[in-house]
Each structure stands twice: as structure tokens, then as C-alpha cells.
Amino acid sequence: MKLNVLSIALFLLFSSIAISGCGGRGGCTTDADCEEWQKCDIPSKACIARQGYCISNEECGSDRKFCNPNTHLCEFLEPYCEDDVDCEEWQTCDTVLGECKTARGRCSSDEFCLNEWEFCDPQYHRCLPKPGRCIDSIDCEEWEYCNEQEKRCYTSENRCEGPSQCDRWQTCDLTEHRCIAKEGFCMNDQDCAQHEFCNPDSHRCESTDTACSSDSQCNWWQYCNLNSHKCQTRKGYCSSSNDCASHEYCDMTSHKCLTSEGQCTSDSDCLLWQYCSSSHTCELRPGYCGDDSHCGPNERCELDVDSPNLFKCYSILCDSDDDCPDSTCDILHHRCR
């Protein structure tokens, strides 16, 4: 990059003290004592510029040139030149005027651009579409497309630039520029737990018909297992006879296990003269009877509820009326009538 007039003024101040060029007292004795762009003048023991190098602007022999204090080479002042090498990459040298001009197809300001939707890019010095404008999709963001007639970038389908381009239950992910569900909402079943589905109307995750998230979603005799998300039978209740013991059935009104007909769970399920066996059947208590068939041929079953021997067998053989509590004795046959 060529220096401007201010740089030249600073250089003139610097060059006034650089004429000797030698470092150290006593001057120089060999070229090694000088800078690379200098050589040692043995008679004067002073470092002077080598051929092709310079110390001051006067040595350049033109008011269009200056001595670059960094390279110690004569260079053209802006905008002067002899050929394209003296100009910037995006310029060409007008050899008639001896000045650098903007090259064809390049620009130095927006005035060089023919279209209102273009600007002069200061990095490339070319007319390029302004932000949001385009020639084709290359000029747009990844999530945009180019309307080549309007020369304008628009948001592609299913992409977004902000929340306003999404549904109310969505927000715009500005990393991917896609509409995503807000927290607490869902796009589809993939956003929900395994036991849930995404309701397409509310965009909320809801439990499936066979699953639950709380006890309120189960029957009154069930609770919701939050590990499996399934309704399970409460303790002490049943959903079918499979939940009951082999001698019980599930009453579908109370959802309680009740004793099956002809079977028992305890003695209270049996008649007074019976007990509940280990096989859950009512068996005759030893020494008791329910009718005469449970007694011997000469016995009867006491069925009088007021009798202290209720449901016990008594003998019907007698020798007198005293042997027959409720009747008289047939002496001929020795049997109570």
C-alpha cells in the first residue's frame, strides 16, 4: 500500500538524521557494519545507500515519488503510476495521465454499481448484492431462497427468521432457522414420552388410552404406576377373578374378591354344624349333624334351636318316657315315638 503526503512529511523528519546510517561510534569499516540496504563508504567511514536504494525523497528524482522509509525504495505517491504494478490489485494504470484508475469490472464506491440493489464491496472492490438482495441463492443465507426476478432473498418453506414466522405454539430456532415446539408443546409423537402421543389439535403430549400419568386417569379401584404408566389394581381390590384366590371370584360391582358358591374362606362362610376345611369346602364338624342322615340308625339330629344339644345326634332308644325328651317311649319296641 502506497503512503500518502502525511507519511512523506514524517519520513522527511526521520531521514534528516539517517544520512550517516552507521551504528556505533567511529563509523563503519566494512559493509557488514551497515544496514542491508546500505554499503560502507571507506574514506568517510559512513554508511550510504546502495545503488537502487534511497535515504531521502530527493534521491527519487520525481515529485510523484517518495522514499519508502521501510523498504528504502522509491515508490509512487497515490494516485501516480508508470504501470499496473504501481497500483492496487483492483486498479489499472492510465499511462497517459500516469495515475491509477479503477479497473473495468471493479469499483471504488457505490456510484460504480449500475443496479440499486448492489453496493461496492470494499474488500473485493466488486459490485455485489446488498444484504438481503441476490442474483441467485448463493447470495442468500442457507435457510433462504433467491427470487431472481425481484433480486431479493426470502425465507424458505419450513424455515424461519424469527418467531413471527412460526405458529403460536412454536418458536424459531435461530441456529437451524426452523420452527420448533415451545417448551411444554410437541411437534409430533417423537417429542413425547413412550406412553404418550402428541395431540394434533392442542400440540400437547397426552397419555394413550392404555396409559396414564396420574390416578385420575384410572378407575376408582386402580392407581397409576408411574414407572410403567399403566393403571394397576389397588391393594384389596380386583379387576378379574385372576386377582383372587382359587376359591374366590371378583365381584365386578365392588371389585372385591368374594367366596365362590360351595366354597369357603373361614368357618363363618359355613353352616353352624360345619367348618371350613383346608380345601376351602364346608365339612361336617365332628360330633355335629345337620339332619338325621348325619346320625346313626338309632339316632336323630337335634334341630330344636332351644335345645342345648342343637345339631347333635341323640339316641331314639328308650326304657321309659324319661328317655324321650319331646315324646313318649314305645315300651314294646323301646323307641321314642
C-alpha positions as a Markdown table, in Angstrom:
| # | Residue | x | y | z |
|---|---|---|---|---|
| 1 | Met | 0.0 | 0.0 | 0.0 |
| 2 | Lys | 1.5 | 3.4 | -1.0 |
| 3 | Leu | 2.0 | 6.1 | 1.6 |
| 4 | Asn | 0.2 | 9.5 | 1.5 |
| 5 | Val | 1.5 | 13.0 | 1.9 |
| 6 | Leu | 1.4 | 12.8 | 5.8 |
| 7 | Ser | 3.6 | 9.8 | 5.7 |
| 8 | Ile | 6.1 | 11.7 | 3.5 |
| 9 | Ala | 6.3 | 14.6 | 5.9 |
| 10 | Leu | 7.1 | 12.1 | 8.8 |
| 11 | Phe | 9.7 | 10.5 | 6.6 |
| 12 | Leu | 11.4 | 13.8 | 5.9 |
| 13 | Leu | 11.8 | 14.4 | 9.6 |
| 14 | Phe | 13.2 | 10.9 | 10.0 |
| 15 | Ser | 15.5 | 11.0 | 7.0 |
| 16 | Ser | 17.3 | 14.2 | 8.2 |
| 17 | Ile | 19.0 | 12.2 | 11.0 |
| 18 | Ala | 19.5 | 9.0 | 9.0 |
| 19 | Ile | 22.1 | 10.3 | 6.5 |
| 20 | Ser | 25.1 | 8.7 | 8.2 |
| 21 | Gly | 23.3 | 5.4 | 8.6 |
| 22 | Cys | 26.1 | 3.9 | 10.7 |
| 23 | Gly | 25.5 | 2.4 | 14.1 |
| 24 | Gly | 28.1 | 2.8 | 16.9 |
| 25 | Arg | 30.9 | 5.3 | 17.4 |
| 26 | Gly | 33.8 | 5.6 | 14.9 |
| 27 | Gly | 31.6 | 4.9 | 11.8 |
| 28 | Cys | 32.0 | 1.8 | 9.6 |
| 29 | Thr | 34.9 | -0.1 | 8.2 |
| 30 | Thr | 33.0 | -2.8 | 6.2 |
| 31 | Asp | 29.6 | -3.2 | 4.6 |
| 32 | Ala | 28.7 | -5.6 | 7.5 |
| 33 | Asp | 28.7 | -2.6 | 9.8 |
| 34 | Cys | 25.7 | -1.1 | 7.8 |
| 35 | Glu | 22.1 | -2.0 | 7.1 |
| 36 | Glu | 21.3 | -4.4 | 4.3 |
| 37 | Trp | 20.3 | -1.6 | 2.0 |
| 38 | Gln | 23.5 | 0.3 | 2.7 |
| 39 | Lys | 27.2 | 0.0 | 2.0 |
| 40 | Cys | 30.2 | 1.4 | 3.8 |
| 41 | Asp | 32.0 | 4.5 | 2.3 |
| 42 | Ile | 35.5 | 3.6 | 3.5 |
| 43 | Pro | 37.0 | 7.2 | 3.1 |
| 44 | Ser | 34.3 | 8.8 | 5.2 |
| 45 | Lys | 33.5 | 5.7 | 7.3 |
| 46 | Ala | 29.8 | 6.5 | 6.7 |
| 47 | Cys | 27.0 | 4.1 | 5.7 |
| 48 | Ile | 25.4 | 5.3 | 2.4 |
| 49 | Ala | 22.5 | 3.9 | 0.3 |
| 50 | Arg | 23.4 | 1.2 | -2.1 |
| 51 | Gln | 22.5 | 1.7 | -5.8 |
| 52 | Gly | 18.8 | 1.4 | -6.3 |
| 53 | Tyr | 18.0 | 2.4 | -2.7 |
| 54 | Cys | 17.3 | 5.8 | -1.2 |
| 55 | Ile | 17.5 | 7.7 | 2.0 |
| 56 | Ser | 15.6 | 10.9 | 1.1 |
| 57 | Asn | 12.8 | 11.8 | -1.3 |
| 58 | Glu | 15.2 | 13.9 | -3.4 |
| 59 | Glu | 17.0 | 10.8 | -4.4 |
| 60 | Cys | 13.9 | 9.6 | -6.2 |
| 61 | Gly | 14.1 | 12.4 | -8.8 |
| 62 | Ser | 10.4 | 13.0 | -9.1 |
| 63 | Asp | 7.7 | 14.9 | -7.2 |
| 64 | Arg | 5.4 | 11.9 | -7.9 |
| 65 | Lys | 7.7 | 9.6 | -5.9 |
| 66 | Phe | 8.8 | 9.3 | -2.3 |
| 67 | Cys | 11.4 | 7.2 | -0.5 |
| 68 | Asn | 9.7 | 4.5 | 1.5 |
| 69 | Pro | 11.3 | 4.5 | 5.0 |
| 70 | Asn | 10.6 | 0.8 | 5.5 |
| 71 | Thr | 12.0 | -0.6 | 2.2 |
| 72 | His | 14.2 | 2.4 | 1.2 |
| 73 | Leu | 12.9 | 2.1 | -2.3 |
| 74 | Cys | 11.4 | 4.9 | -4.4 |
| 75 | Glu | 7.7 | 4.4 | -4.8 |
| 76 | Phe | 4.9 | 6.4 | -6.5 |
| 77 | Leu | 2.7 | 8.6 | -4.4 |
| 78 | Glu | -1.1 | 7.9 | -4.8 |
| 79 | Pro | -2.6 | 8.0 | -7.3 |
| 80 | Tyr | 0.5 | 8.1 | -9.6 |
| 81 | Cys | 1.9 | 5.2 | -11.5 |
| 82 | Glu | 4.0 | 4.1 | -14.5 |
| 83 | Asp | 2.3 | 0.7 | -15.0 |
| 84 | Asp | -0.3 | -1.6 | -13.3 |
| 85 | Val | 2.4 | -2.9 | -10.8 |
| 86 | Asp | 2.3 | 0.5 | -9.1 |
| 87 | Cys | -1.5 | 0.3 | -8.5 |
| 88 | Glu | -3.7 | -1.8 | -6.2 |
| 89 | Glu | -4.9 | -5.2 | -7.5 |
| 90 | Trp | -8.3 | -3.8 | -8.4 |
| 91 | Gln | -6.8 | -0.8 | -10.3 |
| 92 | Thr | -5.1 | -0.2 | -13.7 |
| 93 | Cys | -2.5 | 2.4 | -14.6 |
| 94 | Asp | -3.6 | 5.2 | -17.0 |
| 95 | Thr | -0.2 | 5.7 | -18.6 |
| 96 | Val | -1.4 | 8.9 | -20.3 |
| 97 | Leu | -2.2 | 10.6 | -17.0 |
| 98 | Gly | 0.2 | 8.5 | -15.0 |
| 99 | Glu | -2.5 | 7.8 | -12.5 |
| 100 | Cys | -4.2 | 4.6 | -11.0 |
| 101 | Lys | -7.8 | 4.2 | -12.1 |
| 102 | Thr | -10.5 | 1.8 | -11.2 |
| 103 | Ala | -10.2 | -1.3 | -13.5 |
| 104 | Arg | -13.1 | -2.4 | -15.7 |
| 105 | Gly | -15.5 | -4.6 | -13.8 |
| 106 | Arg | -14.2 | -3.3 | -10.4 |
| 107 | Cys | -15.4 | -0.4 | -8.2 |
| 108 | Ser | -14.2 | 2.1 | -5.6 |
| 109 | Ser | -17.6 | 3.3 | -4.5 |
| 110 | Asp | -21.3 | 2.5 | -4.8 |
| 111 | Glu | -21.6 | 5.0 | -7.7 |
| 112 | Phe | -19.8 | 2.5 | -9.9 |
| 113 | Cys | -22.7 | 0.0 | -9.5 |
| 114 | Leu | -25.4 | 0.1 | -12.1 |
| 115 | Asn | -28.3 | -1.5 | -10.0 |
| 116 | Glu | -30.0 | -0.1 | -7.0 |
| 117 | Trp | -29.7 | -3.4 | -5.2 |
| 118 | Glu | -25.9 | -3.5 | -5.4 |
| 119 | Phe | -23.1 | -1.9 | -3.4 |
| 120 | Cys | -19.3 | -1.7 | -3.9 |
| 121 | Asp | -17.8 | -4.4 | -1.6 |
| 122 | Pro | -14.7 | -2.7 | 0.0 |
| 123 | Gln | -12.9 | -6.0 | 0.3 |
| 124 | Tyr | -13.2 | -7.2 | -3.3 |
| 125 | His | -13.9 | -3.9 | -5.0 |
| 126 | Arg | -16.7 | -5.5 | -7.0 |
| 127 | Cys | -20.4 | -4.6 | -7.2 |
| 128 | Leu | -22.3 | -7.3 | -5.1 |
| 129 | Pro | -25.9 | -7.6 | -4.0 |
| 130 | Lys | -26.7 | -5.6 | -0.8 |
| 131 | Pro | -27.6 | -7.7 | 2.3 |
| 132 | Gly | -31.0 | -9.3 | 1.6 |
| 133 | Arg | -30.7 | -8.9 | -2.1 |
| 134 | Cys | -29.4 | -11.5 | -4.5 |
| 135 | Ile | -28.5 | -12.7 | -8.0 |
| 136 | Asp | -29.1 | -16.4 | -7.1 |
| 137 | Ser | -29.3 | -18.5 | -3.9 |
| 138 | Ile | -25.6 | -18.2 | -3.4 |
| 139 | Asp | -26.1 | -14.6 | -2.2 |
| 140 | Cys | -28.7 | -15.7 | 0.4 |
| 141 | Glu | -28.5 | -17.4 | 3.7 |
| 142 | Glu | -28.6 | -21.2 | 3.9 |
| 143 | Trp | -32.2 | -21.0 | 5.1 |
| 144 | Glu | -33.3 | -18.6 | 2.3 |
| 145 | Tyr | -34.0 | -18.8 | -1.4 |
| 146 | Cys | -33.5 | -16.1 | -4.1 |
| 147 | Asn | -36.4 | -14.6 | -6.0 |
| 148 | Glu | -34.3 | -13.9 | -9.1 |
| 149 | Gln | -36.9 | -11.6 | -10.6 |
| 150 | Glu | -37.1 | -9.4 | -7.5 |
| 151 | Lys | -33.4 | -10.0 | -6.7 |
| 152 | Arg | -34.5 | -10.5 | -3.1 |
| 153 | Cys | -33.9 | -13.3 | -0.5 |
| 154 | Tyr | -36.9 | -14.8 | 1.1 |
| 155 | Thr | -37.3 | -17.4 | 3.9 |
| 156 | Ser | -37.6 | -20.9 | 2.5 |
| 157 | Glu | -40.6 | -23.1 | 3.3 |
| 158 | Asn | -40.5 | -24.8 | 6.7 |
| 159 | Arg | -37.7 | -22.4 | 7.7 |
| 160 | Cys | -37.9 | -19.2 | 9.8 |
| 161 | Glu | -36.1 | -15.9 | 10.5 |
| 162 | Gly | -38.0 | -15.2 | 13.8 |
| 163 | Pro | -40.9 | -16.4 | 16.0 |
| 164 | Ser | -43.4 | -14.4 | 13.9 |
| 165 | Gln | -43.0 | -16.9 | 11.1 |
| 166 | Cys | -44.0 | -19.8 | 13.3 |
| 167 | Asp | -47.3 | -21.0 | 14.8 |
| 168 | Arg | -48.3 | -19.8 | 18.2 |
| 169 | Trp | -47.2 | -23.0 | 19.9 |
| 170 | Gln | -43.8 | -22.8 | 18.2 |
| 171 | Thr | -40.6 | -20.7 | 18.4 |
| 172 | Cys | -37.9 | -20.2 | 15.9 |
| 173 | Asp | -34.6 | -22.0 | 16.5 |
| 174 | Leu | -32.2 | -19.3 | 15.3 |
| 175 | Thr | -29.4 | -21.8 | 15.0 |
| 176 | Glu | -31.1 | -24.0 | 12.4 |
| 177 | His | -33.7 | -21.4 | 11.4 |
| 178 | Arg | -36.5 | -24.0 | 11.9 |
| 179 | Cys | -39.8 | -23.7 | 13.8 |
| 180 | Ile | -39.7 | -25.9 | 16.9 |
| 181 | Ala | -42.2 | -26.6 | 19.6 |
| 182 | Lys | -42.2 | -24.3 | 22.6 |
| 183 | Glu | -41.4 | -25.9 | 26.0 |
| 184 | Gly | -44.5 | -27.9 | 27.0 |
| 185 | Phe | -45.7 | -28.4 | 23.4 |
| 186 | Cys | -44.9 | -31.1 | 20.8 |
| 187 | Met | -44.4 | -31.3 | 17.1 |
| 188 | Asn | -45.2 | -35.0 | 16.9 |
| 189 | Asp | -45.1 | -38.2 | 18.9 |
| 190 | Gln | -41.3 | -38.1 | 18.9 |
| 191 | Asp | -41.4 | -35.2 | 21.3 |
| 192 | Cys | -43.4 | -37.2 | 23.8 |
| 193 | Ala | -42.7 | -39.9 | 26.3 |
| 194 | Gln | -43.1 | -43.5 | 25.2 |
| 195 | His | -46.6 | -43.8 | 26.9 |
| 196 | Glu | -47.8 | -40.5 | 25.3 |
| 197 | Phe | -48.9 | -39.2 | 22.0 |
| 198 | Cys | -48.9 | -35.7 | 20.5 |
| 199 | Asn | -52.4 | -34.3 | 20.3 |
| 200 | Pro | -52.6 | -32.7 | 16.8 |
| 201 | Asp | -55.1 | -30.1 | 18.0 |
| 202 | Ser | -53.5 | -28.9 | 21.2 |
| 203 | His | -49.9 | -29.9 | 20.4 |
| 204 | Arg | -49.6 | -31.2 | 23.9 |
| 205 | Cys | -48.4 | -34.7 | 24.9 |
| 206 | Glu | -51.2 | -36.8 | 26.3 |
| 207 | Ser | -51.3 | -40.3 | 27.7 |
| 208 | Thr | -52.5 | -43.0 | 25.3 |
| 209 | Asp | -55.8 | -44.9 | 26.0 |
| 210 | Thr | -53.8 | -47.7 | 27.6 |
| 211 | Ala | -51.5 | -45.5 | 29.6 |
| 212 | Cys | -51.8 | -43.0 | 32.5 |
| 213 | Ser | -49.9 | -40.1 | 34.1 |
| 214 | Ser | -52.0 | -39.8 | 37.3 |
| 215 | Asp | -54.5 | -41.8 | 39.3 |
| 216 | Ser | -57.3 | -39.6 | 38.0 |
| 217 | Gln | -56.9 | -41.3 | 34.6 |
| 218 | Cys | -57.6 | -44.7 | 36.1 |
| 219 | Asn | -60.8 | -46.4 | 37.5 |
| 220 | Trp | -61.6 | -45.7 | 41.2 |
| 221 | Trp | -60.3 | -49.2 | 42.1 |
| 222 | Gln | -57.0 | -48.6 | 40.4 |
| 223 | Tyr | -53.9 | -46.4 | 40.7 |
| 224 | Cys | -51.4 | -45.2 | 38.1 |
| 225 | Asn | -48.0 | -46.9 | 38.2 |
| 226 | Leu | -45.7 | -44.0 | 37.2 |
| 227 | Asn | -42.9 | -46.4 | 36.2 |
| 228 | Ser | -44.9 | -48.3 | 33.7 |
| 229 | His | -47.6 | -45.7 | 33.2 |
| 230 | Lys | -50.2 | -48.3 | 33.4 |
| 231 | Cys | -53.3 | -48.5 | 35.6 |
| 232 | Gln | -53.0 | -51.2 | 38.2 |
| 233 | Thr | -55.4 | -52.7 | 40.8 |
| 234 | Arg | -55.2 | -51.2 | 44.3 |
| 235 | Lys | -54.4 | -53.5 | 47.2 |
| 236 | Gly | -57.6 | -55.2 | 48.5 |
| 237 | Tyr | -59.4 | -54.8 | 45.1 |
| 238 | Cys | -59.6 | -56.9 | 41.9 |
| 239 | Ser | -60.1 | -56.4 | 38.2 |
| 240 | Ser | -60.9 | -60.0 | 37.4 |
| 241 | Ser | -61.1 | -63.4 | 39.1 |
| 242 | Asn | -57.4 | -63.9 | 38.3 |
| 243 | Asp | -56.6 | -61.4 | 41.0 |
| 244 | Cys | -58.4 | -63.6 | 43.6 |
| 245 | Ala | -57.6 | -66.9 | 45.3 |
| 246 | Ser | -58.8 | -70.2 | 43.6 |
| 247 | His | -61.8 | -70.4 | 45.8 |
| 248 | Glu | -62.9 | -66.8 | 45.2 |
| 249 | Tyr | -64.3 | -64.7 | 42.3 |
| 250 | Cys | -64.1 | -61.0 | 41.6 |
| 251 | Asp | -67.3 | -59.1 | 42.2 |
| 252 | Met | -67.4 | -56.6 | 39.3 |
| 253 | Thr | -69.5 | -54.1 | 41.3 |
| 254 | Ser | -67.4 | -53.8 | 44.4 |
| 255 | His | -64.2 | -55.1 | 42.8 |
| 256 | Lys | -63.7 | -57.2 | 45.9 |
| 257 | Cys | -62.8 | -60.9 | 45.9 |
| 258 | Leu | -65.8 | -62.9 | 47.3 |
| 259 | Thr | -66.1 | -66.6 | 48.2 |
| 260 | Ser | -67.3 | -68.7 | 45.4 |
| 261 | Glu | -70.6 | -70.6 | 45.8 |
| 262 | Gly | -70.0 | -74.0 | 47.5 |
| 263 | Gln | -66.6 | -72.9 | 48.9 |
| 264 | Cys | -65.4 | -71.0 | 51.9 |
| 265 | Thr | -62.7 | -68.8 | 53.3 |
| 266 | Ser | -63.5 | -69.2 | 57.0 |
| 267 | Asp | -65.9 | -71.1 | 59.3 |
| 268 | Ser | -68.2 | -68.1 | 59.1 |
| 269 | Asp | -68.9 | -69.0 | 55.5 |
| 270 | Cys | -70.3 | -72.4 | 56.6 |
| 271 | Leu | -73.4 | -73.5 | 58.4 |
| 272 | Leu | -73.3 | -73.8 | 62.2 |
| 273 | Trp | -72.6 | -77.5 | 62.1 |
| 274 | Gln | -69.8 | -77.1 | 59.6 |
| 275 | Tyr | -66.2 | -75.8 | 59.5 |
| 276 | Cys | -64.1 | -74.6 | 56.6 |
| 277 | Ser | -61.5 | -77.2 | 55.5 |
| 278 | Ser | -58.1 | -76.6 | 54.0 |
| 279 | Ser | -59.6 | -77.3 | 50.6 |
| 280 | His | -62.0 | -74.4 | 51.2 |
| 281 | Thr | -65.1 | -76.5 | 51.4 |
| 282 | Cys | -67.6 | -76.7 | 54.3 |
| 283 | Glu | -67.2 | -80.0 | 56.1 |
| 284 | Leu | -69.3 | -81.6 | 58.9 |
| 285 | Arg | -67.9 | -80.8 | 62.3 |
| 286 | Pro | -67.0 | -83.9 | 64.3 |
| 287 | Gly | -69.9 | -84.8 | 66.7 |
| 288 | Tyr | -72.4 | -82.5 | 64.9 |
| 289 | Cys | -75.2 | -83.0 | 62.5 |
| 290 | Gly | -77.3 | -81.0 | 60.1 |
| 291 | Asp | -80.0 | -83.6 | 59.6 |
| 292 | Asp | -80.8 | -87.2 | 60.6 |
| 293 | Ser | -78.7 | -88.6 | 57.8 |
| 294 | His | -75.6 | -87.5 | 59.7 |
| 295 | Cys | -76.6 | -89.7 | 62.7 |
| 296 | Gly | -76.7 | -93.5 | 63.3 |
| 297 | Pro | -79.7 | -95.8 | 62.6 |
| 298 | Asn | -80.9 | -95.4 | 66.2 |
| 299 | Glu | -80.2 | -91.7 | 66.4 |
| 300 | Arg | -81.8 | -88.5 | 65.3 |
| 301 | Cys | -80.3 | -85.0 | 64.8 |
| 302 | Glu | -81.4 | -82.4 | 67.3 |
| 303 | Leu | -82.8 | -79.4 | 65.4 |
| 304 | Asp | -84.6 | -77.7 | 68.2 |
| 305 | Val | -83.0 | -74.2 | 68.4 |
| 306 | Asp | -83.8 | -74.0 | 72.1 |
| 307 | Ser | -82.1 | -77.3 | 72.9 |
| 308 | Pro | -78.6 | -77.1 | 74.4 |
| 309 | Asn | -77.7 | -80.1 | 72.2 |
| 310 | Leu | -78.7 | -78.4 | 69.0 |
| 311 | Phe | -77.2 | -80.0 | 65.9 |
| 312 | Lys | -76.0 | -83.0 | 67.8 |
| 313 | Cys | -77.2 | -86.6 | 67.4 |
| 314 | Tyr | -79.3 | -88.2 | 70.2 |
| 315 | Ser | -80.4 | -91.8 | 70.7 |
| 316 | Ile | -84.1 | -92.8 | 70.0 |
| 317 | Leu | -83.9 | -96.0 | 72.1 |
| 318 | Cys | -85.8 | -95.8 | 75.4 |
| 319 | Asp | -86.9 | -97.7 | 78.5 |
| 320 | Ser | -89.2 | -95.1 | 79.8 |
| 321 | Asp | -90.7 | -91.7 | 78.8 |
| 322 | Asp | -87.8 | -90.0 | 80.6 |
| 323 | Asp | -85.6 | -91.2 | 77.8 |
| 324 | Cys | -87.7 | -89.3 | 75.3 |
| 325 | Pro | -87.4 | -85.5 | 76.0 |
| 326 | Asp | -90.1 | -84.5 | 73.5 |
| 327 | Ser | -92.2 | -87.6 | 73.2 |
| 328 | Thr | -93.1 | -90.8 | 75.0 |
| 329 | Cys | -91.4 | -94.2 | 74.9 |
| 330 | Asp | -92.9 | -97.1 | 72.9 |
| 331 | Ile | -92.1 | -99.8 | 75.5 |
| 332 | Leu | -92.9 | -102.6 | 73.1 |
| 333 | His | -90.2 | -101.5 | 70.7 |
| 334 | His | -88.1 | -99.4 | 73.1 |
| 335 | Arg | -88.2 | -96.5 | 70.7 |
| 336 | Cys | -89.3 | -92.9 | 71.3 |
| 337 | Arg | -92.4 | -92.2 | 69.5 |
